[in-house]
Amino acid sequence: MPEENTLLSDVLRGGAMWSWTLKRGTALRLTDVDGGANVSALLLNADAPLERYNMPDTLKAQFIAYLTRGNVLYSDMGRVLASITEDSCGWHDTLCGATDAKMTDAKYGATTYQNQRNDMYRNGRDNFLVELGKYGLGRRDMPVPVNFFSKVVVDDEGNLRWQPGHSKAGVTVELRAEMNVLVVLSNTPHPLDPSATYAPKPVRLQIKRVPPPAADDACRLFRPENGRGFANTESLFR
């Protein structure tokens, strides 16, 4: 990534939360530093947060069940919030949501800030609520998250199976903002991760300036529906 285009570079430690208004014309790159990461993400229209990521429309419009390079993330208004322009991981879970306090306590043991301070075991739902509260948002504003770096497949009996060892050290995924997008991240374990040890891995965050999508952009052309989604989005900025 050319240094002159980089606006921010940081590391999101395990258990931590983060939010940012990703402006149109910028992109967020996530890097799994050590391998085995899971980052749950919410996306909302920063200018009108009643519009937010819609998982069913994203999947059915593109005939997909997971996200990778060339896919876009649709809002519930038929517009494109963000596009995946680069991806060396290859599969990101869209189906399983995020952990909550009850799930985390049952799997890893109950902790409190009073006793463990910053080493307490944090969960995705509470992390999201803390970050959303900074923008005057709450439970009703929380869409289904995407779990970046995690792979979940369906077995022959119809059960969802988390795939161990999917994400390797150094793999990246890059999200290009197609409107001003409020991105909220929670670096907490995937709900289906069977490990009994609470050990979420660090993820590097980088934000950079990027050019707008061209007429032959791979994300725009992935499906005919994507072309209409881009047109709906670009009409907001004319």
C-alpha positions as CSV (number, residue, x, y, z in Angstrom):
1,M,0.0,0.0,0.0
2,P,1.6,3.3,-1.1
3,E,2.4,5.3,2.1
4,E,1.1,8.6,0.6
5,N,-2.4,7.0,0.3
6,T,-2.5,5.7,3.9
7,L,-4.7,7.6,6.2
8,L,-4.6,5.3,9.2
9,S,-2.8,2.2,10.4
10,D,-3.4,0.5,13.7
11,V,-3.8,-2.9,15.3
12,L,-7.1,-4.1,16.8
13,R,-6.1,-6.4,19.7
14,G,-8.0,-9.5,20.6
15,G,-11.3,-8.7,22.4
16,A,-11.3,-5.0,21.3
17,M,-13.9,-3.0,19.5
18,W,-13.5,-0.2,17.0
19,S,-15.6,2.1,14.8
20,W,-14.9,4.6,12.0
21,T,-16.8,6.6,9.4
22,L,-15.2,5.2,6.2
23,K,-15.7,8.0,3.6
24,R,-16.6,7.3,0.0
25,G,-13.3,7.2,-1.9
26,T,-11.5,5.3,0.9
27,A,-11.0,1.6,1.7
28,L,-10.4,-0.4,4.8
29,R,-7.9,-3.2,4.7
30,L,-8.0,-5.9,7.4
31,T,-5.0,-8.2,7.9
32,D,-5.0,-11.3,10.0
33,V,-1.6,-10.8,11.7
34,D,-1.0,-14.3,13.2
35,G,-3.7,-16.5,11.5
36,G,-6.9,-17.7,13.0
37,A,-8.6,-14.3,13.4
38,N,-12.3,-13.5,13.4
39,V,-13.6,-10.0,13.1
40,S,-17.3,-9.3,13.3
41,A,-18.4,-6.2,11.4
42,L,-21.5,-4.0,11.1
43,L,-22.0,-1.6,8.3
44,L,-24.4,1.3,8.2
45,N,-25.0,4.4,6.1
46,A,-23.1,7.0,8.1
47,D,-25.3,9.8,6.8
48,A,-28.6,8.0,7.4
49,P,-28.0,5.1,9.8
50,L,-31.5,3.7,9.4
51,E,-30.0,2.3,6.2
52,R,-27.7,-0.6,7.0
53,Y,-26.2,-3.9,5.8
54,N,-28.8,-6.4,4.7
55,M,-27.6,-10.0,4.7
56,P,-30.5,-11.7,2.8
57,D,-30.4,-9.1,0.0
58,T,-26.6,-9.3,-0.3
59,L,-26.7,-13.1,-0.7
60,K,-29.7,-13.6,-2.9
61,A,-28.9,-10.7,-5.3
62,Q,-25.4,-12.2,-6.0
63,F,-26.3,-15.9,-5.7
64,I,-23.8,-16.4,-2.9
65,A,-23.7,-17.8,0.6
66,Y,-20.3,-16.2,1.7
67,L,-18.3,-13.1,0.8
68,T,-15.1,-12.8,-1.2
69,R,-13.4,-10.6,-3.9
70,G,-15.9,-9.2,-6.4
71,N,-18.8,-9.3,-4.0
72,V,-20.6,-6.2,-2.6
73,L,-22.5,-5.6,0.6
74,Y,-26.0,-4.3,0.0
75,S,-28.0,-2.1,2.2
76,D,-31.7,-2.6,2.9
77,M,-32.4,0.2,0.4
78,G,-30.9,-1.7,-2.6
79,R,-27.7,0.4,-2.5
80,V,-24.1,-0.8,-2.2
81,L,-22.5,0.1,1.1
82,A,-19.1,-1.4,0.3
83,S,-17.3,-3.7,-2.2
84,I,-14.7,-6.3,-1.6
85,T,-11.9,-5.3,-4.0
86,E,-9.2,-7.6,-2.6
87,D,-9.2,-10.8,-0.7
88,S,-6.5,-13.4,-0.1
89,C,-8.5,-15.3,2.5
90,G,-11.2,-16.4,0.1
91,W,-14.3,-17.0,2.3
92,H,-16.0,-14.8,4.9
93,D,-19.0,-16.0,6.9
94,T,-22.3,-14.2,6.5
95,L,-24.6,-16.5,8.4
96,C,-23.6,-17.0,12.0
97,G,-23.9,-13.6,13.8
98,A,-21.8,-12.7,16.8
99,T,-21.3,-13.9,20.3
100,D,-23.2,-12.6,23.3
101,A,-22.5,-12.5,27.0
102,K,-24.4,-15.7,27.8
103,M,-22.6,-17.7,25.1
104,T,-19.2,-16.3,26.1
105,D,-19.6,-17.0,29.8
106,A,-20.8,-20.5,29.1
107,K,-17.9,-21.4,26.8
108,Y,-15.0,-19.6,28.4
109,G,-16.1,-18.8,32.0
110,A,-17.6,-15.7,33.5
111,T,-15.3,-12.6,33.9
112,T,-15.9,-9.1,35.1
113,Y,-14.1,-5.8,34.6
114,Q,-13.8,-5.4,38.3
115,N,-11.8,-8.6,38.6
116,Q,-10.0,-9.0,35.3
117,R,-9.9,-5.3,34.1
118,N,-9.0,-5.2,30.4
119,D,-8.4,-9.0,30.4
120,M,-12.1,-9.7,30.8
121,Y,-13.7,-11.8,28.1
122,R,-15.6,-9.5,25.8
123,N,-18.4,-10.6,23.4
124,G,-19.5,-9.3,20.0
125,R,-23.0,-8.1,21.0
126,D,-21.8,-6.0,23.9
127,N,-18.9,-4.6,21.9
128,F,-21.2,-3.6,19.2
129,L,-23.6,-1.9,21.6
130,V,-20.8,0.1,23.2
131,E,-19.6,1.4,19.8
132,L,-23.1,2.1,18.4
133,G,-23.9,4.1,21.5
134,K,-21.2,6.6,20.6
135,Y,-23.4,7.5,17.6
136,G,-26.7,7.6,19.4
137,L,-27.6,4.1,18.1
138,G,-28.6,0.9,20.0
139,R,-30.1,-2.6,19.8
140,R,-32.6,-1.8,17.1
141,D,-29.9,-0.5,14.9
142,M,-27.8,-3.7,14.9
143,P,-27.9,-5.6,11.6
144,V,-26.6,-9.2,11.2
145,P,-22.7,-8.9,11.2
146,V,-20.2,-10.3,8.7
147,N,-17.5,-12.5,10.2
148,F,-14.3,-11.7,8.3
149,F,-11.6,-14.4,8.1
150,S,-14.1,-17.2,9.2
151,K,-15.4,-20.1,7.0
152,V,-18.6,-21.9,7.8
153,V,-19.9,-24.7,5.6
154,V,-23.1,-26.8,5.6
155,D,-22.6,-30.6,6.0
156,D,-24.8,-33.3,4.5
157,E,-27.2,-33.2,7.4
158,G,-27.7,-29.4,7.1
159,N,-25.6,-28.4,10.1
160,L,-23.3,-25.4,10.0
161,R,-19.7,-26.4,10.5
162,W,-16.9,-23.9,11.4
163,Q,-13.7,-24.7,9.5
164,P,-10.5,-24.6,11.7
165,G,-7.3,-23.3,10.2
166,H,-9.0,-21.4,7.4
167,S,-7.4,-18.0,7.8
168,K,-3.6,-17.9,7.6
169,A,-1.1,-15.3,8.9
170,G,-0.9,-12.3,6.6
171,V,-4.1,-12.8,4.6
172,T,-6.0,-9.6,3.8
173,V,-9.5,-8.4,2.8
174,E,-10.2,-4.9,1.5
175,L,-13.5,-3.1,1.7
176,R,-14.0,-0.1,-0.6
177,A,-16.7,2.4,0.7
178,E,-19.2,3.2,-2.0
179,M,-21.0,5.7,0.3
180,N,-20.0,7.1,3.7
181,V,-20.1,4.0,5.8
182,L,-20.1,3.6,9.6
183,V,-18.0,0.5,10.2
184,V,-18.2,-1.1,13.6
185,L,-15.8,-4.0,14.4
186,S,-15.6,-6.5,17.3
187,N,-12.5,-8.7,17.5
188,T,-14.1,-11.5,19.3
189,P,-14.3,-15.3,18.7
190,H,-16.7,-16.7,16.1
191,P,-19.8,-18.2,17.7
192,L,-19.0,-21.7,16.3
193,D,-15.3,-21.7,17.2
194,P,-15.1,-24.9,19.3
195,S,-12.0,-23.8,21.2
196,A,-12.5,-23.6,25.0
197,T,-9.7,-21.0,25.2
198,Y,-10.5,-17.3,24.8
199,A,-7.7,-16.1,22.5
200,P,-8.9,-13.8,19.7
201,K,-6.1,-12.8,17.4
202,P,-4.8,-9.3,16.5
203,V,-5.9,-7.7,13.2
204,R,-4.2,-4.9,11.5
205,L,-6.4,-2.0,10.3
206,Q,-5.4,0.3,7.4
207,I,-7.4,3.0,5.7
208,K,-6.3,4.4,2.4
209,R,-7.6,6.6,-0.4
210,V,-8.8,4.8,-3.5
211,P,-10.2,5.8,-6.9
212,P,-13.9,5.4,-7.6
213,P,-15.1,2.2,-9.3
214,A,-14.8,2.4,-13.1
215,A,-17.3,1.2,-15.6
216,D,-15.5,-2.1,-15.9
217,D,-15.0,-2.6,-12.1
218,A,-15.1,-6.3,-11.2
219,C,-17.5,-5.7,-8.3
220,R,-19.9,-3.7,-10.5
221,L,-19.9,-6.5,-13.2
222,F,-20.1,-9.5,-10.9
223,R,-23.9,-9.7,-11.3
224,P,-26.4,-7.6,-13.3
225,E,-28.0,-6.7,-10.0
226,N,-24.7,-5.1,-8.8
227,G,-24.8,-2.7,-11.7
228,R,-28.2,-1.5,-10.6
229,G,-27.0,-1.3,-7.0
230,F,-24.1,0.9,-8.0
231,A,-26.4,3.1,-10.0
232,N,-28.8,3.5,-7.0
233,T,-25.8,4.4,-4.8
234,E,-24.2,6.8,-7.2
235,S,-27.5,8.7,-7.6
236,L,-27.0,9.9,-4.0
237,F,-23.8,11.8,-5.0
238,R,-24.8,13.6,-8.2
